[in-house]
């Protein structure tokens, strides 16, 4: 579904419209502590579409406008290793961020240009392993940002300084290289934050699970608002199911129906599992959990803002039969 304006439907062989999908998910410190934040879906064939980078930037600005995660570290995978993203995060978002670097990047280190992998290995060779055999080293490096405007022709390309964090784990041969722009974080804190972010494999596993519940032909033949509504609903349900699972309940499968019937549907009423009904029920259940929690522990529970709830709400579905 990503990056193409037209794709071939794997089931029917028809040429259908494809969409670029950008999704942000919050990862907490605990296992399965996942929080869907925002999903952006655009059609690359649309006249207003410029580039995938523009879509990602609009997606991030939407999160920022909703006042979500402004004081948290924003972590990006190596797909965001681009000077345009560095400048955008610095100038537009103004948040602490960290991006995993690709191996082929060149940086300024000790007044010379070197491949970033060579710089990382040099730093690790000078470091010492901890009790778990992991080595964490850091240094200030310079990165050229050609996307920034220069005042005069012939002026040198602007350069900004960031922190390079190199991590060598005993079970992996290749070091992990992180570009950090968060002055308050130490190299160790940044490395541990990214290791927490590696929970994305669990996220991807969940993503594959819900995709398997949808017939590819039906998903690809939907229009953009309907797909976005489906994705938002699925992610909201996933968040709710994982929270219930942490409480020792088994909401998966028929268990979800039982929970919704018991806590949301009144006697002698029929529950219609439409996206609107389910989304409304889940939102109310999440709010109930917060209100019922002891006052002392409420601060530890996530508190979605009204803007965040409006993001969670499925988009209005079209009436086209798929």
N, C-alpha and C positions, 0 to 999 in steps of 0.2 A: 504493500500500500504506500510505500514511501518513495518520493523522488521522481515519479514518472507521471506524465500527463495522460498517457494511454497505456494500458496493459492488456494482456490476453487473459481472459478468464480461464483458469485451469480446468473448470468443469465443463464449460460449454464451448470453449475455444473462440468465443466472441471477443471483439475488441471493445473494451469498456473504459470508462474514465477511472484514472488512478488518482490518489491524493497523497499529499505530503502530511505526515502525522508527527507532531512534536508533543511529547508528554513529559511532565515533571512529577516526580514522586519523592516525598520526604522519607528519609531513612533514619529511624531512631537508634538508640544505643542497644536496645534489646532485640532479640531474634524475632523476626516477623513484625517488627514495629514499623509498619509501612503506612504512609499517608498520601493518598492521591491528592495532588494539588491543582493541576490544570492540564487540559488537553486542547491543543490547537490543530485544526484540520483545514487545509486549504487545497484548492485545485490549481495545480501549476499551469493549466491551460487557460486560466482566467486572465483577462487583460490587465488586472491590477497586480498580478504576480510578478515580482522582480527577480528574486533569488531565494534559495532556501535559507541563506544567512539572514535575509530580511525577515523571514517568517520566524526564525528562532529568536531574533531580537525583539520582535513584536510580542512573541510569547513571553519572554522574560520581563518585558515592560508591563505586560498585563499582570504578572505576579507581583511586581513591585508596586503597581498602582493599587492593588488589593491589600497592600501593607502586610505581605506574607514573607517571613524570613529575612527581613531587612537587617537583623542583627546576627544572622547565622552565616556560617561558611557555605558558600555556593560551590559545589564540586561538579566538575565536568569531565567526561571521558575524553580520550585522545581524538575523537572526532571533532572536538572544538579547538584543536591545536592550530589556531589561525590568528595572525596578528590583528585582524579585524575584530575578533572576539575579545582579545586582550584590551584593545582601545575602547571597545564598547562597554565592557565591564567596568573599566576605570572611569570613563567619562559620563556614561548614561546611567548605569545601575548604582555605582558608588557603593558597592558591597564587598566584603572580603571574599576572595574567590581562589580556587585552586583547579588547575587543569593538568591532566596527565599528558606528557609530551611524547611525540613520536621520536623515533631514533635518528631520523635524518635531518633534524633541525641543527643549525649552526648558531652559536651564541658568543657573546663577548665575555671572556674569562681571563683575568689577570692581564688585561690590556692586549689580548690577542683573540683572534677568531678561531674557534675550535668546534668540532662536532659535539653536540650535547652529550652523546653517549660516552665519548672519551673523557669529557669533563666529569661526568658522573662516576665513572670507574676510577678516575684520579682521586676524587673525594673519598670514595669508599675504601681505597687502598690506604688512605691516611686515617681511617676511623677504626674503632674497636667494636667487636660484637658484644651484644648484651647477653643476659642469661639464656635467652631463647635462640641465640645464634644470629639474630638480626642486626644488621649494621645500618645506622641512619646518619647521614652526613648532609650538610647544607653549605651553601655559599651564595654570595650575591653575583648575579650575572646580568649582562645587558642584552636586550632584545630589540632589534630594529623594527620600527613600526612604519612601513612605507605608506600605509593608508592615511596617516596623519598629514594634514596640509602643512607645507613649508612656507615661510614668509617670503623668501626670495628664490628665484631660479638659481640652480647650482648649489644651493645650501645642502649640507649633509642630511641624510635620512635621519629623522628623529629616533632617538634611542631611549628606552626606559629600563630602569633597573628593577629586577624581581629577585625572589629567593628561589634557588634551585634546591630541591630536596631529593636526594638519592637514597633509595631503600634497597638493600640486598637481603633477601629472605633465603634461608638455607635450602628450602625445597625448590627454588627456582634458579636457573642459570643466569638469565638476563635481569639486570637491575631495573627497578621501577623508578621513573623520573617524573617528578612533580614540579610544576611551576606555581609558586605561591605568591599571592599578594594579600597578606594578612599580617600586619606588623605585630599584632598581639599574640599570634600563635608561634610556638616554638617548632623546630623541625620535627621533634618527636610527636607533638600534638597533631601536627599536620599529617604525618604518616599514619598515625592511629585513626585519624578522621577518614582518610582514604581507605584504610582497611575496613572500616565500618561501611563505607560506601560500596565495597565489594559485595555487599548483600544484594547488589543488583542482579546477581545470578538467581537469587530467590525471586526477585521481581520479574525477571525474564521468564522464569519457570511459571509463575502465576499468569503472566501475559500469554504464554503459550497455551495454558490450560483453558483460559476463557476463549481464546481464538478457536480452540478445538470444539467448543460448544456451538460455534456458528458455522453454518455452511458457507464456504468461500464464495459460492455463486451468489448467495443472497446478500452477503456483505458487500461484494464488489459492485453489485448492481444498484445499491442504495445511493441516494443523493447525499451530498456532504452533511447537511444538518442532521439527517437521520443517523449517519454513521457516528457523528460526534455525540449525539444523544446516547447512542448505544455504548460507546466507549466510556463516556462519563458515568453512565449508570453502572456498567460492569466494574469500573474502578471503585466507585462508591460502595457497591455491594461487597467487593473484595475487602475493603477497609473494614466494613462492618463485620464481616464474617471472621476476620482475623482477630478483631477485638473480642468477639464472643468466644472464639476458640481459646484465647488467653484466660478467660474466666472459667475454663473447664467445661464449657458447653460444646455441643456438637451441632453447629448450625448448618453444616453442609448438607446438600441434597434436600430431603424432606424436612430436615430440622429447621431450615429457614422458614418454611411454610408454617410450622408449628409455632415458632417464635412470633411471627407476624400475627398469626391468628390469636395467640394468647394475649399479646401485649398491645395490639393495635385495633383489631376488629372486634366490634361489640357483638353481643349475642344476637342471633337471628339476622345477621348481616352477611352479605356475600362479598368475599374479597376478590377483586379483579386484579390480576397481576400485570397491570400496565406500568410502563416506566414512571409515570407521574405518581401513581399510588405507592409504588415501592420506594421511590426516591423520597417522597414525603414521609413515609413510615420510618425509613432508616434515619433520616435527619432528626425526627422526633425522638427516636430511641437513643441516639447519640447525645442529645440534649438532656434526656431523662437521666442517663447514666451520670452525667456531670452534676446535675442537681441533687441526685440521691447520694452522691459521694460525700464522705465527711469533709467538713470545711478545711481541716488541716491538709487533706490530700488533694483538694481540688486544684491547687496550683500545679500539681504534677501531671494533671490530665490535660491533653491538648484542647485548646479552646478555639475552634474555627471561628473566624470573623464572619459577619454578615456577607461581606464581599466574597469570602471563600465559599460560603454556602451557595451564593448565587452562581459561582463558577461550577459547583458540583451539580446544580440543577440541570437535568437533560435539556438540550435544545428542543424547540418545538418540532415535532415530527411532521414530515410531509405526508401527503395522502396517496402518493404514487404506489401502486401495487408492485411488489418485487417478486 
